């Protein structure tokens, strides 16, 4: 998962600021007998790539670039240090779509994590929710400190909230991070709201995120969430055991 379900979004970029339907492989048919770990990983990789958002799923005008994993390491207590972990050691495959942007700087992306068993997927999800519940305030303060660390006089404010259940649209959970920053003299300001949704379906955990400061419209968000949910369910149904 992207830094505990993609929550550590853009900290490095903001710190720098403060200082100054395409074709896709079809998932293979399910196997009636257990496959080797190597065969499962190969199939899981194909399934994960088949789930991800691509440029063909988006209207004209959206362009993508490969996702770059964050190298930010926040100053966190041992109880909350897992926020700095980019990938899950329990996952067989942990992949990201391109990061897509349109002419107005709206952004969308997805991520897919696949496990050997549904039990491992449930375990990782439960641990992530526990981490977010216990450590979100510590994360917010550490993120603020990271943003202004090398920017004397700069200010930052970070909030971290759960998406209300009524707004999940059938997804398992959701999170929103709001980040504001200003340079020392106030000449430059930055604000971003990042919303991430999580869907757990058997052995697959799918994430969908967008910039809530310049949000995509509700119809587009709903269509992409429905598309990702269907692809996830289809992949879970054909993923070998």
C-alpha positions in Angstrom: 0.0 0.0 0.0 1.2 3.5 -0.7 2.6 4.6 2.7 -0.2 3.1 4.8 -3.0 3.5 2.2 -1.4 6.5 0.4 -1.7 8.9 3.3 1.8 10.3 3.1 1.1 12.1 -0.1 3.3 14.9 -1.5 5.2 15.7 1.7 8.5 15.9 -0.1 7.0 18.1 -2.8 5.5 20.5 -0.3 8.7 20.7 1.7 10.4 21.8 -1.4 7.7 24.4 -1.9 8.1 25.7 1.6 11.8 26.2 1.0 11.2 28.2 -2.0 -10.3 1.9 -21.5 -7.0 1.0 -23.1 -6.1 -2.6 -24.0 -5.1 -4.7 -21.0 -4.2 -8.3 -20.4 -7.2 -10.5 -19.6 -7.0 -12.2 -16.2 -6.2 -15.9 -16.6 -8.8 -18.5 -15.7 -8.9 -19.8 -12.2 -7.0 -23.0 -11.5 -8.9 -25.9 -9.8 -5.8 -26.9 -7.8 -3.3 -24.8 -5.7 -0.5 -23.3 -7.8 3.1 -22.7 -6.7 4.1 -19.4 -5.1 5.9 -18.4 -8.3 2.9 -19.1 -10.5 0.6 -17.3 -8.1 2.8 -14.2 -8.2 2.9 -14.2 -12.0 -0.9 -14.5 -12.1 -1.3 -11.9 -9.4 0.8 -9.4 -11.3 -1.3 -9.9 -14.4 -4.5 -9.4 -12.4 -3.2 -6.3 -10.6 -2.3 -4.7 -13.9 -5.7 -5.5 -15.3 -7.4 -3.7 -12.4 -5.5 -0.4 -12.5 -6.8 2.8 -14.0 -5.3 3.5 -17.4 -5.5 6.5 -19.7 -8.2 4.7 -21.7 -10.5 4.9 -18.7 -10.3 8.7 -18.5 -11.7 11.5 -20.7 -9.5 13.2 -23.2 -7.0 15.6 -21.8 -5.7 13.4 -19.0 -2.0 12.4 -19.0 -0.1 10.0 -16.9 3.4 9.5 -15.5 4.8 6.6 -13.6 4.1 6.7 -9.9 7.2 7.4 -7.8 7.2 6.0 -4.3 7.9 8.5 -1.5 11.2 8.4 0.2 10.0 10.6 3.0 10.8 9.2 6.5 8.7 11.1 9.2 10.0 11.3 12.7 7.5 9.0 14.4 7.4 6.9 17.6 8.1 3.2 17.4 4.3 2.6 17.8 3.6 4.7 14.7 6.7 4.1 12.6 4.9 1.8 10.2 3.6 5.0 8.5 7.0 5.1 6.9 6.7 1.6 5.4 5.9 1.8 1.6 5.0 -1.9 1.1 3.5 -4.7 3.1 5.8 -7.7 3.8 2.7 -9.9 3.6 1.8 -8.9 0.0 2.6 -11.0 -3.0 2.1 -8.0 -5.4 1.9 -4.3 -4.5 1.5 -2.1 -7.6 0.4 1.4 -8.5 -1.1 2.9 -11.6 0.3 5.9 -13.3 -0.4 9.3 -11.6 -2.9 11.0 -14.0 -3.3 14.8 -14.2 -5.5 17.0 -16.4 -5.1 20.6 -17.6 -6.5 22.0 -14.4 -4.2 19.9 -12.2 -6.8 17.5 -11.0 -5.3 14.1 -10.2 -6.5 10.5 -10.0 -4.6 7.2 -9.4 -5.2 3.7 -8.2 -3.2 1.0 -6.4 -3.6 -2.8 -6.1 -2.2 -5.1 -3.4 -2.7 -8.9 -3.7 -2.2 -11.5 -1.0 -1.8 -15.2 -1.1 -4.8 -15.6 1.2 -7.9 -13.5 2.2 -6.8 -13.9 5.9 -3.5 -12.1 5.1 -5.4 -9.3 3.3 -7.8 -8.9 6.2 -4.9 -8.9 8.7 -3.0 -6.2 6.8 -6.2 -4.1 6.4 -7.1 -4.4 10.1 -3.5 -3.4 11.1 -3.6 -0.4 8.8 -6.9 0.8 10.2 -5.6 0.4 13.7 -2.5 2.3 12.8 -4.5 5.1 11.2 -6.8 5.3 14.2 -4.0 5.4 16.8 -1.5 7.5 15.0 -3.2 10.0 12.7 -2.6 12.9 15.1 1.1 12.0 15.5 1.4 11.6 11.7 -0.2 15.0 11.1 2.3 16.7 13.5 5.3 14.8 12.1 4.2 15.8 8.6 4.0 19.4 9.5 7.5 19.3 11.0 8.8 17.6 7.9 7.3 20.3 5.6 8.9 23.2 7.5 12.1 21.4 8.6 14.4 23.2 6.1 12.3 26.3 5.7 12.8 28.8 8.5 9.6 30.8 9.3 7.4 28.6 7.1 4.2 27.2 8.5 2.2 24.1 7.8 -1.0 22.5 9.0 -2.1 18.9 8.3 -5.4 17.2 9.2 -6.3 13.6 8.8 -9.9 12.4 8.8 -11.9 9.3 7.9 -14.4 9.6 5.1 -18.0 9.3 6.6 -19.5 5.9 5.9 -22.3 7.4 3.9 -19.8 8.7 1.4 -18.0 5.4 0.8 -20.3 4.3 -2.0 -19.9 0.6 -1.2 -16.1 0.8 -0.6 -14.6 -0.5 2.6 -13.1 2.7 4.0 -11.8 6.1 3.1 -9.4 8.7 4.3 -8.8 12.4 3.7 -5.6 14.4 4.3 -5.6 18.2 4.1 -2.3 19.9 3.8 -1.7 23.7 4.0 1.6 25.5 4.0 3.0 29.0 3.6 6.4 30.4 3.1 8.0 32.6 5.8 6.7 35.9 4.4 3.4 34.5 3.2 4.3 35.2 -0.4 3.7 31.6 -1.4 0.9 29.4 -0.1 0.0 25.8 -0.9 -3.1 23.7 -0.2 -4.1 20.2 -1.1 -6.8 17.8 -0.1 -6.1 14.2 -0.9 -9.0 11.6 -0.6 -8.3 7.9 -0.8 -10.8 5.1 -0.9 -10.0 1.4 0.0 -11.8 -1.7 -1.3 -11.0 -5.1 0.2 -12.3 -8.1 -1.7 -11.0 -11.4 -0.7 -7.3 -11.5 -1.4 -7.2 -8.1 -3.1 -7.0 -4.6 -1.7 -7.6 -1.8 -4.2 -7.2 1.9 -3.6 -8.5 4.9 -5.5 -7.4 8.4 -4.8 -7.8 11.9 -6.1 -7.0 15.5 -5.2 -10.0 16.8 -3.3 -8.8 20.5 -3.5 -9.7 20.3 -7.2 -12.0 17.3 -7.1 -13.2 15.3 -10.1 -16.9 15.5 -10.5 -19.2 13.0 -8.7 -20.1 11.2 -11.9 -16.5 10.6 -12.9 -15.6 9.5 -9.3 -18.5 7.2 -9.2 -17.8 5.7 -12.6 -14.1 5.0 -11.7 -14.9 3.5 -8.3 -17.5 1.2 -10.0 -15.0 0.2 -12.7 -12.3 -0.5 -10.1 -14.7 -2.4 -7.9 -15.9 -4.6 -10.8 -12.4 -5.3 -12.0 -11.4 -6.2 -8.4 -14.3 -8.6 -8.1 -13.6 -10.2 -11.5 -9.9 -10.6 -10.6 -10.7 -12.2 -7.2 -13.0 -14.6 -8.9 -10.4 -15.8 -11.4 -7.2 -15.5 -9.3 -5.7 -19.0 -8.8 -5.5 -20.5 -5.3 
